[in-house]
Amino acid sequence: MKRKRYATKDFVLSSLPQTRWQQFVDVLKNEKLTFLFLSLILLGFSLPLLAVLAVRGEYVASLSSMVQNEEISKDVANHLLLTEDFFFDFLFLLASLIIGVGLAGCCQIFRNLAYEEGILFGGDFREGIRKNIGPVSIIMVLLSFLYVALRTLNDLANVLQNPYFYVGSCMIFGLDVLFIIPLLLIWLGETASYQNRIRSNLQNLFPLLGYGYLGSVMFSSVLGSFYFLTLLGHSVWLYLAFLLLSLLLPYYALGWHLYSLSLFDRTLNRNYPEYRFKGLHRES
């Protein structure tokens, strides 16, 4: 017979999550199956992006092989890559929008988990797409343009052999991680938490970034590191890294959502008591 395990102490109110970090641990402990579904769903929506990265990696590998075999010069290969990358950029944008559809649906599930409103997985996922698809699509387009700008500068640096382009790419990457991506993440947090119009959410971005800058940059750095995934080229490491990151994406998204809620509890939600500390078990 299987031995039963009992709790070492009675369940009391103080054992329930009183902070967003405690809530993060509590949700992961009690919603394992939900996060398995979320991981598989986001992995499915991410497969077109993996296909784009894999095809581009194969194209780069074929150009390198032609240079090694002296079929074309290195300069010609760099110019061909710079030209063809515009086609891959378009495919990258479309694949990012597909991920945005999955992320928009998941936002509603993250919201319900944080606010303890219960989950009807299929219905909530469709509701999330309906409510969040507009802002999330804009965010994904902006992130795609940031990636394209950074990649284009690197391509130009390779073609022109000009160190200033490398400096420019480093400056853009730093600007993205330290400023632009944190703003987009805060906008995503507002989108998932409230039903305000896009204009209302945008008006709060800069004040909110001031309150939670360091934490936002930490999350931004993790997201910015995804750019280096393209450096893996067409290899088994690309597939393994992509699989791992896709499966971990729901945990990252929940962590950001709860962090943004802690930020809103200290700022915006002072004027909205129905949202302040919602889902937590505390007196005030």
C-alpha distance (Angstrom), angle and dihedral (degrees) to the residues before:
residue distance angle dihedral
M1 . . .
K2 3.77 . .
R3 3.77 113.2 .
K4 3.81 114.2 -121.8
R5 3.78 120.2 -129.3
Y6 3.78 119.9 -144.1
A7 3.78 130.9 -164.0
T8 3.79 114.4 -98.7
K9 3.82 91.8 -133.1
D10 3.78 139.5 19.6
F11 3.78 118.5 -88.7
V12 3.80 111.2 -103.6
L13 3.78 134.4 174.9
S14 3.80 91.2 -102.9
S15 3.81 89.9 62.9
L16 3.81 91.5 63.0
P17 3.84 118.0 92.1
Q18 3.79 113.2 -80.4
T19 3.81 97.7 172.9
R20 3.79 133.0 43.1
W21 3.82 90.9 -112.3
Q22 3.81 90.7 54.2
Q23 3.79 87.3 47.5
F24 3.81 90.5 53.2
V25 3.82 90.9 54.5
D26 3.81 91.5 43.7
V27 3.82 93.7 50.9
L28 3.80 92.8 49.0
K29 3.78 90.2 48.8
N30 3.80 95.6 49.9
E31 3.82 103.4 31.5
K32 3.81 103.2 51.6
L33 3.80 94.1 133.2
T34 3.80 92.3 46.8
F35 3.80 91.0 54.3
L36 3.78 91.3 47.0
F37 3.81 88.2 57.3
L38 3.83 91.4 45.2
S39 3.81 91.4 50.6
L40 3.80 92.5 50.2
I41 3.80 92.3 45.8
L42 3.81 94.2 50.4
L43 3.79 90.2 44.0
G44 3.79 88.9 55.3
F45 3.81 92.5 49.1
S46 3.83 89.3 47.6
L47 3.81 96.5 54.3
P48 3.85 94.3 88.9
L49 3.81 88.9 56.5
L50 3.80 90.3 50.2
A51 3.81 88.9 51.7
V52 3.83 91.1 52.3
L53 3.81 92.4 49.2
A54 3.80 91.8 46.1
V55 3.83 94.2 49.6
R56 3.81 91.6 46.8
G57 3.80 89.6 48.5
E58 3.80 90.5 51.5
Y59 3.82 90.1 48.8
V60 3.82 91.7 51.1
A61 3.81 90.1 47.4
S62 3.81 91.5 51.5
L63 3.82 91.4 50.8
S64 3.81 90.4 49.9
S65 3.80 89.7 50.4
M66 3.81 91.4 51.2
V67 3.82 90.2 50.8
Q68 3.82 91.3 50.2
N69 3.80 90.3 49.5
E70 3.82 88.7 49.1
E71 3.79 91.7 -122.1
I72 3.80 90.2 128.9
S73 3.79 133.8 8.9
K74 3.79 123.5 -106.1
D75 3.81 91.1 -112.8
V76 3.81 91.2 54.3
A77 3.81 90.6 48.7
N78 3.81 91.3 51.1
H79 3.81 91.7 49.6
L80 3.80 91.3 48.2
L81 3.80 90.7 50.6
L82 3.79 92.1 48.2
T83 3.81 90.4 51.6
E84 3.80 97.8 43.9
D85 3.80 93.2 44.7
F86 3.80 89.6 75.4
F87 3.81 87.5 65.0
F88 3.81 90.7 48.9
D89 3.81 89.2 47.4
F90 3.80 89.6 58.0
L91 3.80 91.3 49.7
F92 3.82 89.5 46.2
L93 3.80 89.6 54.6
L94 3.81 92.6 50.5
A95 3.81 91.5 47.4
S96 3.81 90.5 49.3
L97 3.80 90.4 53.2
I98 3.81 89.2 52.9
I99 3.81 89.5 53.7
G100 3.81 87.2 49.1
V101 3.80 90.5 59.6
G102 3.80 90.8 55.8
L103 3.80 92.5 43.6
A104 3.81 92.2 49.8
G105 3.80 90.0 55.2
C106 3.81 92.4 46.9
C107 3.82 91.8 51.3
Q108 3.80 90.3 70.5
I109 3.80 90.9 51.8
F110 3.82 91.4 49.7
R111 3.81 88.9 49.9
N112 3.80 93.1 51.3
L113 3.81 92.1 46.6
A114 3.80 91.1 51.4
Y115 3.81 94.3 45.4
E116 3.83 94.4 40.4
E117 3.80 91.9 -125.6
G118 3.80 96.5 140.3
I119 3.79 128.4 -111.4
L120 3.79 133.3 -105.5
F121 3.78 94.2 -178.8
G122 3.80 102.8 -155.2
G123 3.80 95.8 37.5
D124 3.81 94.2 44.6
F125 3.79 91.8 47.1
R126 3.82 91.2 53.8
E127 3.81 90.7 44.5
G128 3.79 90.1 51.9
I129 3.80 91.2 53.0
R130 3.80 90.8 49.5
K131 3.82 94.3 48.9
N132 3.79 102.3 35.8
I133 3.79 107.5 29.5
G134 3.83 94.6 96.9
P135 3.82 100.3 54.1
V136 3.81 93.7 34.6
S137 3.82 91.2 52.2
I138 3.81 90.6 51.4
I139 3.81 90.2 49.5
M140 3.81 91.8 49.9
V141 3.82 91.2 49.1
L142 3.81 91.1 51.1
L143 3.82 91.8 48.0
S144 3.80 89.0 49.6
F145 3.81 91.6 52.4
L146 3.81 90.1 50.1
Y147 3.80 89.2 53.5
V148 3.82 92.3 46.6
A149 3.81 92.7 49.5
L150 3.79 91.7 50.5
R151 3.80 94.2 45.4
T152 3.83 92.5 46.5
L153 3.81 91.6 53.9
N154 3.79 89.9 51.4
D155 3.81 90.6 49.6
L156 3.82 91.1 49.7
A157 3.79 89.9 49.2
N158 3.82 89.4 54.7
V159 3.80 93.5 46.4
L160 3.81 98.3 43.7
Q161 3.81 96.5 31.8
N162 3.79 87.7 -138.4
P163 3.83 116.2 149.6
Y164 3.80 91.5 -153.7
F165 3.79 89.7 71.3
Y166 3.81 89.6 55.8
V167 3.80 89.1 51.2
G168 3.80 89.4 48.6
S169 3.81 92.2 51.1
C170 3.81 90.9 50.5
M171 3.82 90.3 49.7
I172 3.81 92.0 49.8
F173 3.80 91.2 47.6
G174 3.80 90.3 50.9
L175 3.82 91.6 47.3
D176 3.80 90.3 49.7
V177 3.81 95.4 49.7
L178 3.81 97.0 39.8
F179 3.79 100.2 41.0
I180 3.79 122.5 -1.5
I181 3.83 101.2 46.3
P182 3.84 92.8 45.8
L183 3.82 88.8 54.9
L184 3.81 91.1 49.6
L185 3.81 90.9 48.5
I186 3.81 91.3 52.0
W187 3.79 89.0 50.0
L188 3.81 88.8 51.4
G189 3.81 89.8 50.8
E190 3.80 91.2 52.1
T191 3.78 91.4 47.1
A192 3.81 92.0 53.5
S193 3.82 94.4 44.4
Y194 3.79 105.6 40.9
Q195 3.77 140.6 33.5
N196 3.80 95.3 -135.9
R197 3.75 122.4 134.8
I198 3.78 119.9 -95.3
R199 3.81 91.9 -106.2
S200 3.82 92.5 54.1
N201 3.80 92.3 50.3
L202 3.80 93.3 47.2
Q203 3.81 91.2 54.5
N204 3.81 90.3 62.1
L205 3.81 98.4 49.5
F206 3.80 101.7 92.4
P207 3.84 97.2 43.4
L208 3.81 90.7 47.2
L209 3.80 92.0 48.7
G210 3.79 88.4 54.8
Y211 3.80 91.7 56.1
G212 3.81 97.1 45.2
Y213 3.79 104.2 25.1
L214 3.81 101.8 130.7
G215 3.80 94.7 46.6
S216 3.80 90.9 45.6
V217 3.81 91.1 52.2
M218 3.81 90.6 51.2
F219 3.81 90.9 55.3
S220 3.81 89.7 41.7
S221 3.82 91.0 54.3
V222 3.80 90.7 55.7
L223 3.80 91.1 50.3
G224 3.80 92.2 44.3
S225 3.79 90.9 54.5
F226 3.82 88.4 66.2
Y227 3.82 86.5 77.6
F228 3.80 89.8 71.9
L229 3.80 89.0 60.0
T230 3.81 87.1 83.9
L231 3.81 89.9 60.9
L232 3.81 89.6 69.1
G233 3.80 88.8 73.2
H234 3.79 121.3 -169.6
S235 3.80 100.5 -21.4
V236 3.76 141.6 115.4
W237 3.81 88.0 -102.7
L238 3.80 89.5 64.8
Y239 3.80 91.6 56.8
L240 3.80 93.7 44.4
A241 3.80 93.5 47.4
F242 3.80 92.3 45.3
L243 3.81 91.9 49.1
L244 3.80 92.0 49.5
L245 3.81 94.5 46.3
S246 3.81 93.0 47.0
L247 3.79 91.6 51.4
L248 3.81 91.2 48.1
L249 3.82 94.2 45.8
P250 3.86 95.1 90.2
Y251 3.81 90.8 54.3
Y252 3.80 90.8 49.6
A253 3.82 90.8 47.3
L254 3.81 92.6 49.4
G255 3.81 90.6 48.1
W256 3.80 90.9 51.9
H257 3.81 92.5 44.8
L258 3.80 92.9 53.2
Y259 3.80 91.9 43.8
S260 3.80 90.0 52.0
L261 3.81 89.4 49.0
S262 3.81 90.0 53.7
L263 3.79 87.2 52.1
F264 3.80 92.0 48.8
D265 3.83 91.4 47.7
R266 3.80 88.4 60.5
T267 3.79 95.1 45.2
L268 3.81 126.4 11.1
N269 3.79 97.6 25.7
R270 3.78 93.0 60.7
N271 3.80 84.5 82.3
Y272 3.82 92.7 42.3
P273 3.82 107.7 53.1
E274 3.80 91.2 175.3
Y275 3.82 88.4 67.7
R276 3.81 100.9 35.2
F277 3.83 110.5 109.5
K278 3.80 88.9 -13.1
G279 3.80 109.5 171.2
L280 3.80 92.6 23.1
H281 3.79 126.0 102.7
R282 3.76 106.3 -131.7
E283 3.78 137.6 115.7
S284 3.80 97.3 -115.7
